[in-house]
């Protein structure tokens, strides 16, 4: 069975509330085991994966990104819509806003960031001119318009190692480099999806202004509170997007990907 869509839920999005006929899945890969949920929305079978686990038990730097994406490949998933809680560096992307990612800056340090590590896996250099699937981004924009939701475009996501928050000096540097949003999870997730030929888009939810911009000390509870207040908007957007998925992909994501070892 192939799935046209998987949803990866970030902080605050732990439960596939829009799905019925829910069934838990455990998928074993050479990189580890991934725990997923499958269900149905309006006749469409969808896979859901809670990035940090249902109880937010896994910090961002220890998420097994390779096992998660490899599991989606084993299930025949074609597309991924991911959600992510982010801090904002851009005053035009205030807390509470949803932003569609366009580019990323990678400042991670110690993660397994590729399927292609030489030897049996081979050495592959993958194109990232457009890191996020343009067709899937268009579908999300159409879905937002139909639902009466504001979805901002053009977000440049800065991925840090975490789990600490960033310093004001780091935020100042990221802003000077062109960053709009800062988070801890989008890389290597977006990289691995492209390597595997999966269409991938991320809807970022701004939960706060970053350090040095925010007038208050940052806390994880603040992130959870804002996400709790806005998760309904994310669910509405996802529901509208599912209804608009074409049967056939009309982008280059699949051709840019490669066969990975599972």
C-alpha positions as CSV (number, residue, x, y, z in Angstrom):
1,X,0.0,0.0,0.0
2,X,1.2,3.5,-0.8
3,X,0.3,6.6,1.1
4,X,0.1,9.9,-0.7
5,X,0.7,11.8,2.5
6,X,2.4,11.7,5.9
7,X,2.1,14.4,8.5
8,X,5.0,14.9,10.9
9,X,3.8,16.7,14.0
10,X,6.2,19.0,15.8
11,X,6.0,20.5,19.3
12,X,2.3,20.8,20.3
13,X,1.0,18.6,17.4
14,X,1.1,15.1,19.0
15,X,-2.3,13.7,18.1
16,X,-3.8,13.0,14.6
17,X,-7.1,14.5,15.7
18,X,-8.6,14.7,12.2
19,X,-8.0,10.9,11.4
20,X,-10.5,8.1,12.0
21,X,-9.9,4.3,11.9
22,X,-6.6,5.0,13.7
23,X,-4.0,2.2,14.0
24,X,-0.6,2.2,15.5
25,X,2.4,1.1,13.4
26,X,5.9,0.0,14.4
27,X,8.3,0.1,11.4
28,X,11.7,-1.4,11.7
29,X,14.5,0.0,9.6
30,X,18.3,-0.4,9.5
31,X,18.5,3.0,11.3
32,X,16.2,2.1,14.1
33,X,12.4,1.7,14.8
34,X,9.8,4.4,14.1
35,X,6.5,4.5,15.8
36,X,3.7,5.9,13.6
37,X,-0.1,6.1,13.4
38,X,-2.2,5.5,10.3
39,X,-5.7,6.6,9.8
40,X,-8.3,7.9,7.3
41,X,-9.5,11.4,6.5
42,X,-12.3,11.7,3.9
43,X,-11.4,8.4,2.4
44,X,-7.6,9.2,2.2
45,X,-5.2,7.0,4.1
46,X,-2.7,9.2,6.0
47,X,0.3,8.4,8.1
48,X,1.0,10.5,11.2
49,X,4.4,10.7,13.1
50,X,4.9,12.6,16.3
51,X,8.5,13.9,15.9
52,X,9.2,14.1,19.7
53,X,7.0,11.2,20.7
54,X,3.4,11.5,22.0
55,X,4.6,12.8,25.4
56,X,7.4,15.0,23.9
57,X,10.0,12.7,25.4
58,X,12.7,13.1,22.7
59,X,14.7,16.3,22.5
60,X,15.5,17.7,19.0
61,X,19.1,16.7,18.9
62,X,18.3,13.1,19.7
63,X,15.3,12.5,17.3
64,X,16.1,9.5,15.0
65,X,15.4,11.4,11.8
66,X,16.9,8.7,9.6
67,X,14.7,6.0,11.1
68,X,11.6,8.2,10.7
69,X,12.2,9.0,7.1
70,X,13.3,5.5,6.2
71,X,10.1,4.2,7.8
72,X,8.0,6.5,5.6
73,X,9.9,5.2,2.6
74,X,9.1,1.6,3.6
75,X,5.4,2.5,3.8
76,X,5.5,4.1,0.3
77,X,4.8,7.6,1.5
78,X,5.0,10.1,-1.4
79,X,4.6,13.5,0.4
80,X,5.3,14.9,3.9
81,X,3.7,18.0,5.5
82,X,5.7,18.8,8.6
83,X,4.8,21.2,11.4
84,X,7.3,23.0,13.5
85,X,7.2,25.5,16.4
86,X,9.7,28.3,15.8
87,X,11.0,31.6,17.2
88,X,10.7,34.6,15.0
89,X,13.6,36.9,14.0
90,X,11.3,38.9,11.6
91,X,8.9,41.4,13.0
92,X,6.6,40.8,10.0
93,X,6.2,37.1,11.2
94,X,4.9,37.7,14.8
95,X,3.9,35.1,17.4
96,X,0.7,33.3,16.3
97,X,1.5,33.5,12.6
98,X,1.9,30.5,10.3
99,X,4.8,30.6,7.8
100,X,5.5,28.3,4.8
101,X,9.3,27.6,4.7
102,X,11.2,28.5,1.5
103,X,14.9,28.0,2.4
104,X,17.0,26.9,5.4
105,X,20.4,27.7,7.1
106,X,21.9,24.7,8.8
107,X,23.7,25.3,12.1
108,X,23.4,21.8,13.5
109,X,26.6,20.1,14.7
110,X,26.4,16.5,15.7
111,X,23.5,14.8,13.8
112,X,23.3,11.9,11.4
113,X,22.4,14.2,8.5
114,X,22.5,11.9,5.4
115,X,21.6,8.4,4.2
116,X,24.7,8.4,2.1
117,X,27.7,7.7,4.3
118,X,30.0,5.9,1.8
119,X,30.6,2.2,1.7
120,X,27.5,0.2,0.9
121,X,25.3,3.3,1.1
122,X,27.4,5.1,-1.4
123,X,28.3,8.8,-1.8
124,X,25.6,11.0,-3.3
125,X,25.4,14.8,-3.6
126,X,21.8,15.9,-3.7
127,X,20.5,19.2,-5.2
128,X,18.8,21.6,-2.8
129,X,18.1,24.6,-5.0
130,X,14.4,24.2,-3.8
131,X,14.6,22.5,-0.4
132,X,10.8,22.4,0.0
133,X,8.4,20.9,-2.7
134,X,7.0,23.8,-4.8
135,X,3.9,21.8,-5.7
136,X,3.1,20.9,-2.1
137,X,3.7,24.5,-1.0
138,X,1.2,25.6,-3.7
139,X,-1.3,23.1,-2.3
140,X,-0.9,24.5,1.2
141,X,-1.4,28.0,0.0
142,X,-4.6,27.0,-1.8
143,X,-5.7,25.2,1.3
144,X,-5.0,28.3,3.5
145,X,-7.0,30.5,1.1
146,X,-9.9,28.1,1.1
147,X,-10.0,28.0,4.9
148,X,-9.6,31.7,5.3
149,X,-6.3,31.3,7.1
150,X,-3.2,33.5,6.7
151,X,-0.2,31.5,5.6
152,X,2.9,33.7,5.1
153,X,5.4,32.8,2.4
154,X,9.2,32.9,2.0
155,X,10.4,31.9,5.5
156,X,14.1,31.2,5.9
157,X,14.5,28.7,8.7
158,X,17.7,28.7,10.8
159,X,18.2,25.2,12.4
160,X,20.3,25.1,15.5
161,X,21.5,22.1,17.5
162,X,19.5,22.7,20.7
163,X,18.2,21.8,23.1
164,X,19.1,25.2,24.6
165,X,17.6,28.4,23.2
166,X,19.9,30.7,21.2
167,X,21.8,33.7,22.6
168,X,20.9,37.2,21.5
169,X,24.3,37.4,19.7
170,X,23.5,34.3,17.7
171,X,20.0,35.6,16.8
172,X,21.6,38.9,15.7
173,X,24.0,36.9,13.4
174,X,21.2,34.7,12.0
175,X,19.2,37.8,11.2
176,X,22.1,39.4,9.4
177,X,22.5,36.2,7.4
178,X,18.9,36.4,6.2
179,X,17.2,34.1,8.7
180,X,13.5,34.7,9.5
181,X,12.8,31.9,11.9
182,X,14.8,29.7,14.3
183,X,14.1,26.1,15.3
184,X,15.8,22.9,16.2
185,X,14.3,20.1,14.0
186,X,13.9,20.9,10.3
187,X,17.4,19.8,9.5
188,X,18.2,17.0,8.7
189,X,14.5,16.0,8.3
190,X,14.1,18.1,5.1
191,X,17.5,16.8,3.8
192,X,16.6,13.1,4.3
193,X,13.2,13.5,2.7
194,X,14.8,15.0,-0.4
195,X,17.5,12.3,-0.5
196,X,14.7,9.7,-0.4
197,X,12.7,11.5,-3.2
198,X,9.8,12.4,-0.9
199,X,8.0,15.7,-1.4
200,X,8.4,17.7,1.8
201,X,6.9,21.0,3.0
202,X,6.9,22.6,6.5
203,X,4.3,24.9,8.1
204,X,6.1,26.8,10.8
205,X,4.1,28.2,13.7
206,X,5.7,31.3,15.3
207,X,5.4,30.9,19.1
208,X,7.6,33.8,20.3
209,X,10.2,36.3,19.2
210,X,13.7,35.0,19.6
211,X,16.2,36.0,22.3
212,X,17.2,39.6,22.2
213,X,14.0,40.5,20.3
214,X,11.6,39.1,22.9
215,X,11.0,41.4,25.9
216,X,10.9,38.4,28.2
217,X,13.0,35.4,29.1
218,X,12.2,32.4,26.8
219,X,10.6,29.3,28.1
220,X,9.4,26.0,26.6
221,X,6.1,26.5,28.4
222,X,5.5,29.6,26.4
223,X,6.0,27.6,23.2
224,X,3.5,25.0,24.4
225,X,0.9,27.6,25.3
226,X,1.0,29.4,22.0
227,X,0.9,26.1,20.1
228,X,-2.1,24.9,22.2
229,X,-3.9,28.1,21.3
230,X,-3.2,27.8,17.5
231,X,-3.2,24.0,16.9
232,X,-6.7,24.2,15.6
233,X,-5.5,26.4,12.7
234,X,-2.9,23.9,11.8
235,X,-5.4,21.0,11.8
236,X,-7.8,23.0,9.6
237,X,-5.0,23.7,7.1
238,X,-4.0,20.1,7.0
239,X,-7.5,18.9,6.4
240,X,-8.0,21.3,3.5
241,X,-4.6,20.3,2.0
242,X,-5.4,16.6,2.1
243,X,-8.5,17.3,0.0
244,X,-6.4,19.0,-2.7
245,X,-3.7,16.4,-3.2
246,X,-3.4,15.3,-6.9
247,X,-3.2,11.6,-7.6
248,X,0.1,12.1,-9.5
249,X,3.1,14.3,-8.4
250,X,4.0,17.0,-10.8
251,X,7.3,18.2,-9.3
252,X,10.9,17.1,-9.5
253,X,11.3,15.9,-5.9
254,X,11.2,12.2,-6.9
255,X,13.7,12.5,-9.7
256,X,16.1,14.4,-7.4
257,X,16.0,11.6,-4.8
258,X,17.9,8.4,-4.7
259,X,17.4,4.8,-3.6
260,X,18.3,4.5,0.0
261,X,19.2,1.4,2.1
262,X,16.3,0.4,4.4
